[in-house]
Amino acid sequence: VTRPLLLDLFCGAGGAAMGYHRAGFDVVGVDINPQPQYPFRFLQRDALEVLAGKPAQYMKLVHASPPCQAYSNLNAYNHADYPDLIGTVRDLLRMQGFPYVIENVPQAPLIQPVVLCGKSFGLKLYRHRGFEVGGFRIEPAVEYPHRELCARNGYLPTPERPFMSIHGGKHSRAWLEAAKAVMDVPWMTTIREVCEAIPPAYTEYIGKQLLAALEATS
Ligand SMILES: C[S@@+](CC[C@H](N)C(=O)[O-])C[C@H]1O[C@@H](n2cnc3c(N)ncnc32)[C@H](O)[C@@H]1O
């Protein structure tokens, strides 16, 4: 049985990709930087060029995770000039006509995003990410109250603070291993890869809903 094909743009080390793979897709990743840990087929290319160049029409879904630095709160302090790619990516995706998912931090300019949190999937982290979906619908996940306290970024969880904060920094090896376990990304090897990733559970949840919708219409 062939699995439907998904194009994973701005793929990083493959957090999103792994979730779609678990849901039942074959995944091809595209990133402008080398991604030696990416666990599926990988093309080192500019994602915008790939999109503008008309990806194959048999693609069932295009996922895009443009860099979030332009929208993240830290940018207010950094004053760095990061590209704002979401609008361009959306325009190209709509022009091509693929069902699509654009993922980013909740404060990014996404249209009617479904926001997912680690706690909804039994993970010990509150990592909110917004998912704008085009061409199909997804149900919001059940949200649970944030009762547990979070360890500070760079610190290991404790019984008093059992949830992790996972953001960049010069963290210890032990912290990296704990973060990989909490995010469920055991194949990743660097702090950067883990901090840029989304937990595979989020895209597994989305991917299964899209597959069900595709099966219902086929
Ligand atoms: C937030 S990370 C993606 C994380 C990934 N979704 C995951 O779950 O592991 C964004 C990625 O976009 C890549 N990137 C930035 N500009 C790009 C471009 N123009 N084309 C392709 N990739 C790009 C970066 O190298 C980085 O790996």
The ligand as an ORCA input file, in Angstrom:
! r2SCAN-3c Opt
* xyz 0 1
  C      11.291     26.350     13.279
  S      12.479     25.478     12.334
  C      11.532     24.078     11.806
  C      11.368     22.991     12.850
  C      10.639     21.753     12.366
  N       9.292     22.035     11.900
  C      10.545     20.691     13.446
  O       9.448     20.438     13.961
  O      11.597     20.104     13.780
  C      12.614     26.465     10.893
  C      13.611     25.956      9.846
  O      13.495     26.785      8.690
  C      14.749     26.748      8.024
  N      14.738     27.838      7.026
  C      14.855     29.172      7.209
  N      14.689     29.817      6.038
  C      14.472     28.867      5.081
  C      14.204     28.899      3.676
  N      14.147     30.063      2.999
  N      13.996     27.734      3.026
  C      14.048     26.548      3.691
  N      14.290     26.458      5.024
  C      14.505     27.601      5.710
  C      15.753     26.845      9.152
  O      17.012     26.313      8.718
  C      15.076     25.991     10.237
  O      15.573     24.665     10.210
*
